[in-house]
Amino acid sequence: MNSKLSQSIKDLSLDQKFAVGNDLVFLPDFTASFNELFKKKIYTENEVAYCNQFDDAMLRYASTWAAKEAVYKAIKQVDLGTFPFKKIEILREKPQGRPHVILHKNPNKFNISLTISHDGDYIWAVAFIEIKPKTN
């Protein structure tokens, strides 16, 4: 019974064409738990350089984390494989510019739209993904 249920869930996720993921971060909790090991495991060199250019670097780390989480949650709805956070890179064209997602694993599999917002101590990110049709 369990394997039939697992196969049914897998079949449903393979038929899905779109997915949405979101994440909400409370800045004081994020700041309290942030450390060098977490930074090294989660963020790319480009992301660290982006965050560190601001006086409020923790806000930038938290917003990048929320964005990575939102993208991850959307991908996991349609791809049951593993996807390390460091393989999801959040870049901006300019400081405080529109965020873009670069996937370093299966880079041509999805179209991704991402938005990040913050108000006070809260950061929210929403990712919308579309599975690109396979080309022969």
Accessible surface in RSA format (square Angstrom, percent):
REM  Atomic radii and reference values for relative SASA: ProtOr
REM  Chains: A
REM  Algorithm: Lee & Richards
REM  Probe-radius: 1.40
REM  Slices: 20
REM RES _ NUM      All-atoms   Total-Side   Main-Chain    Non-polar    All polar
REM                ABS   REL    ABS   REL    ABS   REL    ABS   REL    ABS   REL
RES MET A   1   189.00  97.9 146.48  96.9  42.53 101.3 124.66 106.0  64.35  85.3
RES ASN A   2   115.20  79.4 108.29 104.6   6.91  16.6  36.09  86.9  79.10  76.5
RES SER A   3    88.17  74.5  76.53 102.1  11.64  26.8  52.36 111.5  35.80  50.2
RES LYS A   4   153.77  75.0 148.52  91.1   5.25  12.5  95.74  86.2  58.03  61.8
RES LEU A   5    98.22  54.7  93.99  67.2   4.23  10.6  97.58  68.5   0.64   1.7
RES SER A   6    64.14  54.2  56.16  75.0   7.98  18.4  34.80  74.1  29.34  41.1
RES GLN A   7    92.86  51.9  90.18  65.9   2.68   6.4  42.24  89.9  50.62  38.4
RES SER A   8    58.04  49.0  52.92  70.6   5.12  11.8  25.96  55.3  32.08  44.9
RES ILE A   9    95.02  54.1  94.26  70.2   0.76   1.8  94.43  68.0   0.59   1.6
RES LYS A  10    94.23  46.0  94.08  57.7   0.14   0.3  38.14  34.3  56.08  59.7
RES ASP A  11    64.49  45.2  62.72  62.4   1.77   4.2  24.41  57.5  40.07  40.0
RES LEU A  12   129.43  72.1 123.44  88.3   5.98  15.0 123.85  87.0   5.58  15.0
RES SER A  13     9.86   8.3   7.64  10.2   2.22   5.1   9.33  19.9   0.53   0.7
RES LEU A  14   105.82  58.9  85.11  60.9  20.71  52.1  86.80  61.0  19.02  51.2
RES ASP A  15   100.35  70.3  89.16  88.7  11.19  26.5  25.95  61.1  74.41  74.2
RES GLN A  16    60.89  34.0  51.65  37.7   9.24  22.0  27.66  58.9  33.23  25.2
RES LYS A  17   123.96  60.5 120.06  73.7   3.90   9.3  84.26  75.8  39.70  42.3
RES PHE A  18   100.18  50.1  94.69  58.6   5.49  14.3  94.85  57.5   5.33  15.2
RES ALA A  19     4.39   4.0   0.00   0.0   4.39  10.0   4.39   6.2   0.00   0.0
RES VAL A  20    74.53  49.0  63.64  57.6  10.89  26.2  63.64  55.3  10.89  29.5
RES GLY A  21     2.90   3.6   0.00   N/A   2.90   3.6   2.90   8.0   0.00   0.0
RES ASN A  22    72.00  49.7  69.14  66.8   2.86   6.9   2.27   5.5  69.73  67.4
RES ASP A  23    17.05  11.9  15.25  15.2   1.80   4.2   1.80   4.2  15.25  15.2
RES LEU A  24   110.10  61.3  84.94  60.8  25.17  63.3  84.94  59.7  25.17  67.7
RES VAL A  25    11.59   7.6   8.82   8.0   2.77   6.7  11.59  10.1   0.00   0.0
RES PHE A  26    75.97  38.0  68.79  42.6   7.18  18.7  68.79  41.7   7.18  20.5
RES LEU A  27    32.42  18.1  32.42  23.2   0.00   0.0  32.42  22.8   0.00   0.0
RES PRO A  28    58.46  42.6  45.03  41.0  13.43  48.8  52.77  43.6   5.69  35.3
RES ASP A  29    94.34  66.1  88.70  88.3   5.65  13.4  28.59  67.3  65.76  65.6
RES PHE A  30    15.72   7.9  10.11   6.3   5.61  14.6  14.92   9.0   0.80   2.3
RES THR A  31    61.88  44.0  52.19  52.9   9.70  23.1  49.18  66.1  12.70  19.2
RES ALA A  32    90.86  83.5  49.30  76.1  41.56  94.5  61.24  86.2  29.61  78.4
RES SER A  33    78.20  66.1  58.82  78.5  19.38  44.6  51.24 109.1  26.97  37.8
RES PHE A  34    35.13  17.6  14.88   9.2  20.25  52.7  16.16   9.8  18.97  54.3
RES ASN A  35    79.60  54.9  72.17  69.7   7.43  17.9  37.54  90.3  42.06  40.7
RES GLU A  36   118.28  67.9 113.24  85.7   5.05  12.0  67.61 130.8  50.68  41.4
RES LEU A  37   118.99  66.3 112.22  80.3   6.77  17.0 115.76  81.3   3.23   8.7
RES PHE A  38    52.47  26.2  48.41  30.0   4.06  10.6  51.99  31.5   0.47   1.4
RES LYS A  39    38.70  18.9  38.37  23.5   0.33   0.8  12.99  11.7  25.72  27.4
RES LYS A  40   152.58  74.4 142.68  87.5   9.89  23.6  94.14  84.7  58.44  62.2
RES LYS A  41   133.10  64.9 116.65  71.6  16.45  39.2  66.29  59.7  66.81  71.2
RES ILE A  42    17.37   9.9  17.37  12.9   0.00   0.0  17.37  12.5   0.00   0.0
RES TYR A  43     3.96   1.8   0.00   0.0   3.96  10.3   0.00   0.0   3.96   4.9
RES THR A  44    16.69  11.9  15.57  15.8   1.12   2.7  16.69  22.4   0.00   0.0
RES GLU A  45   157.70  90.5 145.85 110.3  11.85  28.2  61.89 119.7  95.80  78.2
RES ASN A  46    84.32  58.1  78.33  75.7   5.99  14.4   8.93  21.5  75.39  72.9
RES GLU A  47     0.15   0.1   0.03   0.0   0.12   0.3   0.15   0.3   0.00   0.0
RES VAL A  48    33.45  22.0  33.45  30.3   0.00   0.0  33.45  29.1   0.00   0.0
RES ALA A  49    66.16  60.8  50.32  77.7  15.84  36.0  58.77  82.8   7.39  19.6
RES TYR A  50    24.95  11.6  20.60  11.7   4.35  11.3  20.89  15.7   4.06   5.0
RES CYS A  51     0.05   0.0   0.05   0.1   0.00   0.0   0.00   0.0   0.05   0.1
RES ASN A  52    81.59  56.3  56.84  54.9  24.75  59.6  24.59  59.2  57.01  55.1
RES GLN A  53   102.21  57.2  60.87  44.5  41.35  98.5  35.09  74.7  67.12  50.9
RES PHE A  54    32.05  16.0  21.65  13.4  10.40  27.1  25.43  15.4   6.62  18.9
RES ASP A  55   162.79 114.0 120.95 120.4  41.85  99.0  42.96 101.1 119.83 119.5
RES ASP A  56    61.95  43.4  53.60  53.3   8.35  19.8  41.00  96.5  20.96  20.9
RES ALA A  57    22.16  20.4  20.94  32.3   1.22   2.8  20.94  29.5   1.22   3.2
RES MET A  58    55.98  29.0  54.01  35.7   1.97   4.7  53.78  45.7   2.20   2.9
RES LEU A  59    19.55  10.9  18.64  13.3   0.90   2.3  18.64  13.1   0.90   2.4
RES ARG A  60    25.61  10.8  25.61  13.1   0.00   0.0   1.64   2.2  23.97  14.5
RES TYR A  61     3.98   1.9   3.98   2.3   0.00   0.0   3.98   3.0   0.00   0.0
RES ALA A  62     0.00   0.0   0.00   0.0   0.00   0.0   0.00   0.0   0.00   0.0
RES SER A  63     6.11   5.2   6.11   8.2   0.00   0.0   3.27   7.0   2.85   4.0
RES THR A  64     0.13   0.1   0.13   0.1   0.00   0.0   0.00   0.0   0.13   0.2
RES TRP A  65    41.10  16.5  41.10  19.9   0.00   0.0  23.07  12.3  18.03  29.2
RES ALA A  66     0.00   0.0   0.00   0.0   0.00   0.0   0.00   0.0   0.00   0.0
RES ALA A  67     0.00   0.0   0.00   0.0   0.00   0.0   0.00   0.0   0.00   0.0
RES LYS A  68     0.00   0.0   0.00   0.0   0.00   0.0   0.00   0.0   0.00   0.0
RES GLU A  69    29.63  17.0  29.63  22.4   0.00   0.0   3.78   7.3  25.85  21.1
RES ALA A  70     0.00   0.0   0.00   0.0   0.00   0.0   0.00   0.0   0.00   0.0
RES VAL A  71     0.00   0.0   0.00   0.0   0.00   0.0   0.00   0.0   0.00   0.0
RES TYR A  72    61.46  28.7  61.46  35.0   0.00   0.0  27.60  20.7  33.86  41.7
RES LYS A  73    83.13  40.6  77.88  47.8   5.24  12.5  55.56  50.0  27.57  29.4
RES ALA A  74     0.00   0.0   0.00   0.0   0.00   0.0   0.00   0.0   0.00   0.0
RES ILE A  75     0.65   0.4   0.65   0.5   0.00   0.0   0.65   0.5   0.00   0.0
RES LYS A  76    57.40  28.0  47.78  29.3   9.62  22.9  40.34  36.3  17.06  18.2
RES GLN A  77    74.87  41.9  62.66  45.8  12.21  29.1  34.88  74.2  40.00  30.3
RES VAL A  78     5.76   3.8   0.03   0.0   5.73  13.8   0.03   0.0   5.73  15.5
RES ASP A  79    21.19  14.8  17.74  17.7   3.45   8.2   5.01  11.8  16.18  16.1
RES LEU A  80    96.21  53.6  69.06  49.4  27.14  68.2  69.53  48.8  26.68  71.8
RES GLY A  81    35.52  43.8   0.00   N/A  35.52  43.8  30.80  84.5   4.72  10.6
RES THR A  82   109.23  77.7 103.36 104.8   5.87  14.0  81.86 110.0  27.37  41.4
RES PHE A  83     7.48   3.7   2.11   1.3   5.38  14.0   2.60   1.6   4.88  14.0
RES PRO A  84    69.60  50.7  57.27  52.2  12.33  44.8  69.22  57.1   0.39   2.4
RES PHE A  85    43.45  21.7  39.55  24.5   3.90  10.1  39.55  24.0   3.90  11.2
RES LYS A  86    84.94  41.4  80.67  49.5   4.27  10.2  50.16  45.2  34.78  37.0
RES LYS A  87    87.00  42.4  87.00  53.4   0.00   0.0  36.08  32.5  50.92  54.2
RES ILE A  88     0.00   0.0   0.00   0.0   0.00   0.0   0.00   0.0   0.00   0.0
RES GLU A  89     7.05   4.1   7.05   5.3   0.00   0.0   0.04   0.1   7.01   5.7
RES ILE A  90     0.30   0.2   0.00   0.0   0.30   0.7   0.00   0.0   0.30   0.8
RES LEU A  91    46.19  25.7  44.73  32.0   1.45   3.7  46.19  32.4   0.00   0.0
RES ARG A  92    34.50  14.5   9.38   4.8  25.13  59.8   1.35   1.8  33.16  20.1
RES GLU A  93   131.89  75.7  90.63  68.6  41.27  98.3  44.34  85.8  87.55  71.5
RES LYS A  94   135.75  66.2 129.45  79.4   6.30  15.0  79.20  71.3  56.55  60.2
RES PRO A  95    78.53  57.2  67.13  61.2  11.40  41.4  67.13  55.4  11.40  70.8
RES GLN A  96   127.84  71.5  93.12  68.1  34.72  82.7  29.72  63.3  98.12  74.4
RES GLY A  97    12.21  15.1   0.00   N/A  12.21  15.1   5.03  13.8   7.18  16.1
RES ARG A  98   156.60  65.8 142.83  72.8  13.77  32.8  56.67  77.5  99.93  60.6
RES PRO A  99    20.92  15.3  17.20  15.7   3.72  13.5  17.20  14.2   3.72  23.1
RES HIS A 100    58.84  32.2  55.19  38.4   3.65   9.3  39.69  40.9  19.15  22.3
RES VAL A 101    28.35  18.7   0.76   0.7  27.59  66.5   0.76   0.7  27.59  74.8
RES ILE A 102    70.68  40.2  67.47  50.3   3.20   7.7  70.68  50.9   0.00   0.0
RES LEU A 103     8.10   4.5   3.40   2.4   4.70  11.8   3.40   2.4   4.70  12.6
RES HIS A 104    90.93  49.7  63.21  43.9  27.71  70.9  45.25  46.6  45.67  53.1
RES LYS A 105    68.14  33.2  63.32  38.8   4.82  11.5  54.23  48.8  13.91  14.8
RES ASN A 106    63.50  43.8  50.73  49.0  12.77  30.8  11.31  27.2  52.19  50.4
RES PRO A 107    83.10  60.6  67.86  61.9  15.24  55.4  67.93  56.1  15.16  94.3
RES ASN A 108   114.00  78.6 103.66 100.2  10.33  24.9  29.75  71.6  84.25  81.4
RES LYS A 109    75.07  36.6  67.61  41.5   7.46  17.8  45.55  41.0  29.52  31.4
RES PHE A 110     9.50   4.8   0.07   0.0   9.43  24.6   0.07   0.0   9.43  27.0
RES ASN A 111    66.90  46.1  61.15  59.1   5.75  13.9  24.89  59.9  42.01  40.6
RES ILE A 112    42.72  24.3   7.43   5.5  35.29  85.1   8.72   6.3  34.01  92.3
RES SER A 113    65.10  55.0  60.56  80.8   4.53  10.4  28.02  59.7  37.08  51.9
RES LEU A 114    16.93   9.4   0.93   0.7  16.00  40.2   2.36   1.7  14.57  39.2
RES THR A 115    78.78  56.0  77.15  78.2   1.63   3.9  50.91  68.4  27.87  42.1
RES ILE A 116    38.78  22.1  12.42   9.3  26.36  63.5  12.45   9.0  26.33  71.5
RES SER A 117    62.45  52.8  57.02  76.1   5.43  12.5  29.24  62.3  33.21  46.5
RES HIS A 118    89.82  49.1  66.12  46.0  23.70  60.6  45.09  46.5  44.74  52.1
RES ASP A 119   117.75  82.5 109.58 109.1   8.17  19.3  34.79  81.9  82.96  82.7
RES GLY A 120    63.22  78.0   0.00   N/A  63.22  78.0  42.90 117.7  20.32  45.5
RES ASP A 121    65.69  46.0  61.77  61.5   3.92   9.3   4.97  11.7  60.72  60.6
RES TYR A 122   111.93  52.3 110.58  62.9   1.35   3.5  72.81  54.7  39.12  48.2
RES ILE A 123     0.03   0.0   0.00   0.0   0.03   0.1   0.03   0.0   0.00   0.0
RES TRP A 124   126.26  50.7 124.67  60.3   1.59   3.7 119.06  63.5   7.20  11.7
RES ALA A 125     0.22   0.2   0.00   0.0   0.22   0.5   0.22   0.3   0.00   0.0
RES VAL A 126    34.41  22.6  33.04  29.9   1.37   3.3  33.04  28.7   1.37   3.7
RES ALA A 127     0.00   0.0   0.00   0.0   0.00   0.0   0.00   0.0   0.00   0.0
RES PHE A 128    88.20  44.1  87.57  54.2   0.63   1.7  87.57  53.1   0.63   1.8
RES ILE A 129     0.04   0.0   0.04   0.0   0.00   0.0   0.04   0.0   0.00   0.0
RES GLU A 130    60.29  34.6  60.23  45.6   0.06   0.1   5.63  10.9  54.65  44.6
RES ILE A 131    38.85  22.1  32.75  24.4   6.11  14.7  32.75  23.6   6.11  16.6
RES LYS A 132    69.23  33.8  63.25  38.8   5.97  14.2  30.89  27.8  38.34  40.8
RES PRO A 133   112.26  81.8  92.47  84.3  19.79  71.9 103.62  85.6   8.64  53.7
RES LYS A 134   198.58  96.9 165.47 101.5  33.11  78.8 113.97 102.6  84.61  90.1
RES THR A 135   129.47  92.1  99.64 101.0  29.83  71.1  71.66  96.3  57.81  87.4
RES ASN A 136   199.53 137.6 123.14 119.0  76.39 184.0  66.41 159.8 133.12 128.7
END  Absolute sums over single chains surface
CHAIN  1 A     8459.9       7136.3       1323.5       4910.0       3549.9
END  Absolute sums over all chains
TOTAL          8459.9       7136.3       1323.5       4910.0       3549.9
